């Protein structure tokens, strides 16, 4: 099992001798092979949740576990895809995807087979010898996702992976991720500011309050998707035109409107703070 569980998680950052709570009593779970998106106001602790699941940060109170084991460090069972593509600029597409496999000591023949599969799944055929600077933003993000999937992780943690892309490329990448998740399902925790993206991609959407972030509501999208048979549509815009989709999007937007930070709210670092 590769579920993710947050149990009464709190997180406090310390800055200039003062404590700033960023998460408070956060409890939710991502079931095995479920796709869960988190949305909420800036500074509510969305990325902090993901970083704790990755083992890059730790709660001040409560526990975060993956597969019923408390998270104490990063591990090969979890792969992270960030908004910045984080590719090695001096390595080709093939070499970037191959990097983690080499580190794990996987034999060359097996590496080539796994890389070829990911190249096909992410529509990167013909670009195996290209360098990142020769690729569009969307193609670079495809490489980043392929580099994560090729390691066959139980859990995929995605922090606004399409946030740096233009609108058209973002839609294409959403469609690619949907196709990939059907072919090769994983437990996914996905952070986004885009409500439409969350509703389109996720089985459930976790809506957070403003800082200190709490769970306001968890919206179950999967039953609506199944009842309305969204899968019959090939394109994102066709799904987003459906009345059921518009209803869910509007419901979440109304929640978020009520969670806007006051204009004079003090900014908090989202990473790198000192826990209290």
PyMOL commands that set and color helices and strands:
alter all, ss='L'
color gray80, all
select helices_A, chain A and resi 46-54+93-103+108-121+132-134+137-149+167-183+195-201+222-228+230-232+236-240+243-257
alter helices_A, ss='H'
color red, helices_A
select strands_A, chain A and resi 4-15+18-30+35-39+61-66+69-70+78-81+155-159+187-191+204-208+215-220+274-275
alter strands_A, ss='S'
color yellow, strands_A
deselect
rebuild
show_as cartoon
